[in-house]
Amino acid sequence: MVEQFAAGDYDVVVVGAGHAGCEAALATARMGQKTLLITISIDMVAFMPCNPSIGGPAKGVVVREIDALGGEMGVNIDKTYIQMRMLNIGKGPAVRALRAQADKEAYARTMRQTIENQENLDLRQGIVSDLIVEDGQCRGVITETGAVFRSQAVILTVGTAARGEIIIGDLKYSSGPNNSQAATELTKNLAEKYGFDIVRFKTGTPPRVAKDSVDYDQTSIQPGDEAPHHFSFLSDDEDYLPADEQIPCWLTYTNEGTHEIIRENLDRAPMFTGIVDGVGARYCPSIEDKIVRFADKDKHQLFLEPEGRYTNEIYVQGLSTSMPEEVQEAMIHSIKGLENARIMRDGYAIEYDVVRPNQLKVTFETKHIDNLYTAGQTNGTSGYEEAAGQGLYAGINAALKIQSKDPFIIGRDEGYIGVMVDDLVTKGTTEPYRLLTSRAEYRLLLRHDNADLRLTEYGRQLGLVTDERYQRYLFEQNAVMSELNRLQTTRLKPTADLQAYLEDKGSARLKDGILAADLLKRPELKIADILKFAPSDTDYPHEVWDQVEIQVKYAGYIEKAQRNVDKLHRMESKVIPEDIDWEAIEGIATEARQRLAEIGPRTLAQASRVSGVNPADISILAVYLQSGKVKRVENI
């Protein structure tokens, strides 16, 4: 047995330096807590083992929310992207999504520099094998070398390193992502020593091919946007990469030949031969899974994504696989543009341990052990953005508890992070959880463009938003309100110039004067059109005008969504005592009683979202709470 020794005292120890761990550690350090970030390999801080990109539908909004709260992911990707595109630009603002191709090496290096330069934060290499638990409270961690780090709180963000196993064909071996070392003891101890319910999930990656072996003439170019976009509120338009300096992606497709190769080798596919035990992601399936599940499809999209500005590797997005190496080679060579491609890295599946998230409080503190928090893929999610959002959230709440302050809870109407947290702790997940716009019932209120307006005040109160950032936020907020008021009080007369302009735009002529804001509501007109006839005295940045246009054009829909939010808040205000005796409530169905006792919802609204609980159960619970005669469990 390795001899243990005292290695240091901290307020917070964060285990794992992936995207969740980085945000958690930065948050606690910036909130004044002495923090240790310990990771298996310092060389893999903020590493991207899967696709080299940040953002996309729902995910991009999460990055904006992280930025609004004072997190780092948005700042970091704005420093290191090689391409930027706004997706769904032809659709409504609720589904528009910013996506950046990252330079993977630059992204990781820049984040590591930020961490190393952060006050109150130490970065250390090591493998945590166990916790220090005293009187039901987590008081630190123990590494495989016997180092004992004591702390007031521990945040686990172990990701796919948690008893990770890589699978390629018939080969299965212990490994973390990208052939890094696995953490084999920590989650084993969580299950065997501390009684946590641990399950196995699976994810995977596609092969990487050499960019100089691709025939790009057989593919379609996917360039970056010329108009400037940013994930961080602090980024300036003048720093945006011109389109000709961005690196394009390329689009190609599988074909019937590809599909036939896969079908002929399904008896060698690990996910069908029983080698794979873990549950895979429904919304990011392997190519062999796609061929079986969507047998009617004659082709599937593949995006060729550069992994950086100075690397030869191309990530074949959409071709995730754990097929044997020679089958992967045949699949690649059957695809247009990749007939002569050289594989640089094989695709693989990776299985790993997950702490079932219904064992967490809404703050991400575990119910089993006080002062122990989990975040990221450890909670059963997939995606860098989901992980980073959880890490920031867990870090904030760990720091607040140490400071004896109230927890920080983001409502479902306030952010996609709030939607994700509520989904995980209320419903749990039986497969890798991915954020989708469809998960958010108030998505018109949770847009890419208004993340700052929604969450910056919270970040300021938490001490994570700097003075500079806050002043810029106040300027934009005041500018939007000023211009909205001006357009709502400025009346335009039906002059000859305006009538001619409207006709040219295919818009109906005016019969009388009209408020500028009402004219802007016409779908064929943009804010730039209105400003020609109702000019502003101030040259505001385009973000101000974008916000003004959205708030005017979608005012009716936004007001309707807000009324639904008001109803939610009335239910959220009905708090359920933490020590309520669920067995004492008569009339609730047995399944509902069991699920409510397991989840322990904080409010009536959260109780209504627990699976297995129907409206009749909620009505009974509401009446019971209203009676004021709530029976409580002793010594909870």
ABEGO torsion letter per residue (X at the ends): XBBBBBAEBBABBBBEABAAAAAAAAAAAAAGBBBBBBBABAAABGBBABBBBBEEBGAAAAAAAAAAAGBAAAAAAAAABABBBBBGAABBAAABBBBBBBBAAAAAAAAAAAAAABBGBBBBBEBBABBBBBGGBBAEBBBAAGBBBBBABBBBBAEAABGBBBBBEABBBBBBBGGBBBBAAAAAAAAAAAGBBBBBBBBBBBBBBBAAABBAAABBBBBBBABBBBABAABBAAABBBAAABBBBBBBBBBAAAAAAAAAAAAABAAAAGABABBBBAABBBAAAAAAABAABABBBBBBBBAEAABABBBBBGABBABBAAAAAAAAAABBGAAABBBABBBBBBBBBBBBAAABBAAGBBAABBGBBBBEAAAGBBEAAAAAAAAAAAAAAAAAAAAGBBBBBBBAAABAAAAAAAAAAAAEBABBBBBBAAABAAAAABBAAAAAAAAAAAAAAAGABBAAAAAAAAAAAAAAAAAAAAAAABBBBBBAAAAAAAAAAGBBBBABBBBAAAAAABAABBAAAAAAABBBABBBBAAAAAAAAAAAAAAAAAAAAAAAAAAAAAAAABBBBAABBAAABBGBBAAAAAAAAAAGBABAAAAAABBGBBAAAAAAAAAAAAAGBBBBBBGX
